[in-house]
Amino acid sequence: KAGVTQTPRYLIKTRGQQVTLSCSPISGHRSVSWYQQTPGQGLQFLFEYFSETQRNKGNFPGRFSGRQFSNSRSEMNVSTLELGDSALYLCASRRATNEKLFFGSGTQLSVL
Amino acid sequence: KNEVEQSPQNLTAQEGEFITINCSYSVGISALHWLQQHPGGGIVSLFMLSSGKKKHGRLIATINIQEKHSSLHITASHPRDSAVYICAVLVGGAQKLVFGQGTRLTINP
């Protein structure tokens, strides 16, 4: 069974640009959640989607958005990139709320 | 004060030692996760628990809901256990994951 797949693995952007990250969950998993990891702040929850609906959202500005498609694949978009958005972005999938999370390898975003 | 506090932040031990990592939280939760992150970023979920105790191989996780405390134990530690261990709580009403700052564990041969 394939794991959670995130693309791209690495990304370099400049300030002011926008970026879209992709996450393909494990087959049968309807929940996809996104996280930001930085050396200073650690892991922080961005948002969670379940069956194409955003179920929860963390404390991030509106520049961070996402969506989920009918096949459960999810995308995360960051507009007007800032230097502080440089981070490892991880997604995770699970079948249901009270089940373990399965993480992707992450997308390392560098904003110059 | 963070909602989730882990201790210690760093732990170095010799192979074979019994390891304990602690996690305390200050909010109401519906579940607690223990995660393992190796260099390079990959995160593996070790346990998800809402009460009692779970065991998988040399790893044991316990939770005391009344005391808002969880522990992760590693028996007969091995250098391959070297990683960052992260506690994360699923905050009850909001169903959001809040993370501890992580414990960096190094096991020397």
Interface residues (C-beta under 8 A of the other chain):
Chain A: S33 Y35 Q37 G42 L43 Q44 F45 E48 R55 N56 G58 L88 L90 A92 T97 N98 E99 K100 L101 F102 F103 S105 G106 Q108
Chain B: S30 A31 H33 L35 G41 G42 I43 V44 S45 F47 M48 S50 I86 A88 L90 A94 Q95 K96 L97 V98 F99 G100 Q101 G102
